[in-house]
Amino acid sequence: MKFFKRFLLFLGAFLIFCSFSIEADKSYIGVWKGKDKGDIGLLTLTKDRYATFEFDGEIMGGKSYNHQGISAALKYRVNTRKDPYRIDFIIWDKKKAIEVGKLRGILKMNNNDEMEMAINFSGSNSRPTDFLIDSITFVRVK
């Protein structure tokens, strides 16, 4: 009986420990400054999974913006179980409540204040497999 109690105590402690370590890495959340082909822009990834891109004062994304004449939102989803992480930017038609587009990409956290991202902007359903072509390095602003 003593062994069984110790075993249950150990198992409970182990499960509590694992629940903290299994928690997905969310260090990508924040405001990031990136440089792409000479242009400097900002990327914001919020806790509630909205993304905003800003280049030269023009904002695309967030909870509400105009996307080709429709009222849209730009959401994102990150799969941290893959290496490198997979990221999808999802354009959401707010009125019809449907997905109208998706950009697929990959990201890796170089450290807590720097991340590297590659995104497929071609409109196809393929996802980049490495950071050799058209990758952008972002530095944390906030």
BAMARNU-456937 format. One line per 2 residues: their letters; for each residue x, y, z of N, C-alpha, C. Coordinates in steps of 0.2 Angstrom, whole numbers, plus 5000, padded with zeros to 4 digits. Example, Ala and Ser with C-alpha at 12.3 -4.5 7.8 and 13.67 -1.06 7.14 Angstrom:
2
as) 5066 4972 5039 5062 4978 5039 5066 4984 5039; 5064 4989 5035 5068 4995 5036 5064 5000 5039 .
***
This chain:
142
mk) 5004 4994 5000 5000 5000 5000 5004 5006 5000; 5010 5006 5004 5014 5012 5004 5017 5013 4997 .
ff) 5019 5008 4994 5022 5008 4987 5017 5011 4982; 5011 5009 4983 5006 5012 4978 5004 5019 4980 .
kr) 5005 5022 4986 5004 5029 4987 5010 5033 4985; 5016 5030 4985 5022 5034 4983 5021 5034 4975 .
fl) 5019 5028 4972 5019 5028 4965 5014 5033 4962; 5008 5034 4966 5003 5039 4964 5005 5046 4965 .
lf) 5009 5047 4970 5012 5054 4971 5017 5055 4966; 5021 5051 4964 5026 5052 4959 5023 5053 4952 .
lg) 5018 5049 4951 5014 5050 4944 5011 5056 4944; 5008 5059 4949 5004 5065 4950 5010 5071 4948 .
af) 5015 5070 4952 5021 5076 4951 5023 5075 4944; 5024 5070 4941 5027 5069 4934 5022 5072 4929 .
li) 5015 5071 4930 5010 5074 4926 5010 5081 4926; 5010 5084 4932 5011 5091 4933 5017 5094 4930 .
fc) 5023 5091 4931 5029 5093 4927 5028 5093 4920; 5025 5088 4917 5025 5087 4910 5020 5092 4907 .
sf) 5015 5094 4911 5010 5099 4908 5013 5105 4907; 5018 5107 4911 5021 5114 4910 5026 5113 4904 .
si) 5030 5108 4904 5035 5107 4899 5032 5105 4892; 5026 5103 4892 5023 5101 4885 5019 5107 4882 .
ea) 5018 5112 4886 5015 5119 4884 5019 5121 4878; 5015 5123 4872 5019 5125 4866 5022 5131 4867 .
dk) 5028 5132 4864 5032 5138 4864 5028 5143 4860; 5027 5149 4864 5023 5155 4861 5028 5161 4861 .
sy) 5034 5160 4860 5039 5165 4860 5038 5170 4854; 5035 5167 4849 5034 5171 4843 5029 5176 4843 .
ig) 5025 5177 4849 5020 5182 4850 5023 5188 4851; 5021 5194 4848 5024 5200 4849 5024 5204 4843 .
vw) 5028 5210 4843 5029 5214 4838 5036 5214 4835; 5037 5212 4829 5043 5211 4825 5045 5216 4820 .
kg) 5051 5217 4819 5053 5222 4814 5057 5217 4809; 5056 5217 4803 5059 5213 4798 5061 5218 4792 .
kd) 5066 5215 4788 5069 5218 4782 5068 5213 4776; 5064 5215 4771 5063 5211 4765 5065 5215 4759 .
kg) 5070 5213 4756 5073 5216 4750 5073 5224 4750; 5076 5226 4756 5077 5233 4757 5072 5237 4761 .
di) 5066 5234 4761 5060 5237 4764 5060 5235 4771; 5058 5239 4776 5058 5238 4783 5050 5238 4785 .
gl) 5048 5232 4788 5041 5232 4790 5040 5229 4796; 5034 5229 4799 5032 5226 4805 5027 5221 4805 .
lt) 5028 5216 4809 5024 5210 4809 5021 5210 4817; 5015 5210 4818 5012 5209 4824 5008 5202 4825 .
lt) 5010 5198 4830 5007 5192 4831 5004 5192 4838; 4997 5192 4838 4994 5193 4845 4992 5186 4848 .
kd) 4991 5187 4855 4989 5181 4859 4983 5178 4856; 4978 5182 4854 4972 5179 4851 4972 5177 4844 .
ry) 4978 5176 4841 4980 5173 4835 4978 5178 4829; 4979 5184 4830 4978 5189 4824 4985 5191 4822 .
at) 4986 5192 4815 4992 5195 4813 4991 5201 4809; 4996 5206 4809 4996 5212 4806 5002 5213 4802 .
fe) 5002 5215 4796 5008 5217 4792 5008 5224 4791; 5014 5228 4792 5014 5235 4791 5020 5236 4787 .
fd) 5019 5239 4781 5025 5241 4776 5023 5248 4774; 5028 5253 4775 5027 5260 4773 5021 5263 4775 .
ge) 5019 5262 4781 5012 5265 4783 5006 5261 4781; 5006 5256 4777 5001 5253 4775 5000 5247 4779 .
im) 4994 5246 4782 4992 5240 4786 4988 5235 4783; 4990 5229 4783 4986 5223 4781 4985 5218 4786 .
gg) 4979 5217 4788 4978 5211 4793 4975 5214 4799; 4975 5210 4804 4972 5212 4811 4965 5209 4811 .
ks) 4961 5212 4816 4954 5210 4817 4950 5212 4811; 4951 5217 4808 4947 5220 4803 4951 5224 4798 .
yn) 4950 5222 4791 4954 5226 4786 4950 5225 4780; 4951 5229 4775 4948 5228 4768 4953 5224 4764 .
hq) 4950 5218 4762 4954 5213 4757 4950 5212 4751; 4953 5216 4746 4949 5215 4739 4942 5216 4739 .
gi) 4940 5222 4743 4933 5223 4744 4929 5220 4749; 4932 5215 4752 4928 5212 4758 4930 5214 4765 .
sa) 4926 5213 4769 4928 5215 4776 4931 5208 4779; 4938 5209 4780 4942 5203 4782 4945 5203 4789 .
al) 4948 5198 4791 4952 5198 4797 4958 5193 4794; 4964 5194 4797 4970 5190 4796 4972 5186 4802 .
ky) 4971 5180 4802 4972 5176 4808 4979 5172 4806; 4982 5169 4811 4987 5165 4810 4987 5158 4815 .
rv) 4990 5153 4812 4990 5147 4816 4997 5144 4816; 5000 5142 4821 5007 5140 4822 5007 5132 4824 .
nt) 5010 5128 4821 5011 5121 4823 5018 5121 4826; 5019 5120 4832 5026 5120 4835 5028 5113 4836 .
rk) 5024 5108 4834 5026 5101 4834 5031 5099 4828; 5031 5103 4823 5035 5102 4817 5042 5106 4818 .
dp) 5047 5104 4815 5053 5107 4815 5056 5108 4808; 5056 5114 4805 5054 5121 4809 5047 5121 4810 .
yr) 5045 5126 4814 5038 5127 4815 5034 5129 4809; 5028 5127 4808 5024 5129 4802 5019 5134 4804 .
id) 5019 5139 4800 5014 5145 4801 5010 5146 4795; 5003 5147 4796 4998 5148 4791 4995 5155 4793 .
fi) 4995 5160 4788 4991 5166 4789 4985 5165 4785; 4979 5166 4788 4973 5164 4785 4969 5170 4785 .
iw) 4967 5172 4778 4962 5177 4777 4955 5175 4778; 4952 5178 4782 4945 5176 4784 4940 5181 4782 .
dk) 4935 5180 4778 4929 5184 4777 4925 5184 4783; 4924 5190 4786 4920 5191 4792 4913 5190 4791 .
kk) 4910 5193 4785 4903 5193 4784 4901 5186 4782; 4904 5182 4778 4902 5175 4777 4905 5170 4781 .
ai) 4910 5172 4786 4913 5167 4791 4916 5161 4787; 4920 5163 4782 4924 5158 4778 4931 5160 4777 .
ev) 4935 5155 4776 4942 5156 4774 4942 5158 4767; 4945 5163 4765 4946 5165 4758 4953 5165 4755 .
gk) 4958 5163 4759 4965 5163 4757 4969 5161 4763; 4975 5158 4761 4980 5156 4766 4987 5157 4763 .
lr) 4991 5159 4767 4998 5159 4765 5002 5154 4770; 5006 5150 4767 5009 5145 4771 5016 5147 4772 .
gi) 5019 5145 4778 5026 5147 4779 5029 5142 4784; 5035 5144 4786 5039 5141 4791 5042 5146 4795 .
lk) 5044 5144 4802 5047 5149 4806 5052 5145 4811; 5057 5149 4813 5061 5146 4818 5063 5152 4823 .
mn) 5063 5150 4829 5066 5155 4834 5073 5154 4835; 5077 5159 4832 5084 5159 4833 5086 5160 4841 .
nn) 5082 5165 4844 5082 5166 4851 5076 5169 4853; 5075 5172 4859 5069 5175 4861 5067 5181 4857 .
de) 5073 5185 4855 5072 5191 4851 5073 5191 4844; 5074 5185 4841 5075 5185 4834 5072 5178 4831 .
me) 5068 5179 4826 5065 5174 4822 5066 5174 4815; 5066 5169 4812 5067 5168 4804 5061 5165 4801 .
ma) 5058 5168 4796 5052 5166 4793 5053 5165 4785; 5050 5160 4782 5050 5160 4775 5042 5159 4773 .
in) 5039 5162 4769 5032 5162 4767 5031 5161 4760; 5027 5157 4758 5025 5156 4751 5020 5161 4749 .
fs) 5022 5167 4745 5017 5172 4743 5015 5170 4736; 5016 5165 4733 5015 5163 4726 5007 5162 4725 .
gs) 5004 5160 4730 4997 5158 4729 4996 5151 4729; 5001 5147 4728 5000 5140 4728 5000 5137 4735 .
ns) 4998 5131 4735 4997 5127 4742 5003 5125 4745; 5009 5126 4742 5015 5123 4744 5018 5127 4750 .
rp) 5022 5124 4754 5025 5127 4760 5033 5127 4759; 5036 5132 4760 5044 5132 4760 5046 5126 4764 .
td) 5052 5123 4762 5055 5118 4766 5061 5120 4770; 5064 5126 4768 5070 5128 4771 5070 5136 4771 .
fl) 5075 5139 4774 5076 5146 4774 5081 5149 4769; 5082 5145 4764 5087 5147 4759 5085 5152 4754 .
id) 5079 5152 4752 5076 5157 4747 5071 5161 4751; 5071 5168 4750 5066 5173 4752 5065 5172 4760 .
si) 5069 5171 4764 5068 5171 4771 5069 5178 4774; 5065 5179 4779 5065 5186 4782 5067 5185 4789 .
tf) 5072 5189 4792 5074 5189 4799 5070 5194 4802; 5067 5193 4808 5063 5198 4812 5067 5198 4818 .
vr) 5067 5205 4821 5070 5206 4827 5064 5209 4832; 5063 5207 4838 5058 5209 4842 5058 5216 4844 .
vk) 5052 5219 4843 5052 5226 4845 5048 5227 4852; 5043 5222 4853 5040 5222 4859 5038 5215 4861 .
***
